[in-house]
């Protein structure tokens, strides 16, 4: 079964997108994911500040 997530408050910080969504149990979660090819960076956090910090400090290893 796939998760049908509806992302809101999507912002882009460099190549990383930060968004807010509700998980399967109704809790608010925040995610940061890099959109660069072959990067693979993604994180789920409980606070928006933590997700934005991860996005701001992320450096792609593949260039």
Secondary structure as UniProt FT lines:
FT   STRAND          8..13
FT   TURN            14..15
FT   STRAND          16..22
FT   TURN            24..25
FT   STRAND          28..34
FT   TURN            37..38
FT   STRAND          42..45
FT   HELIX           48..57
//
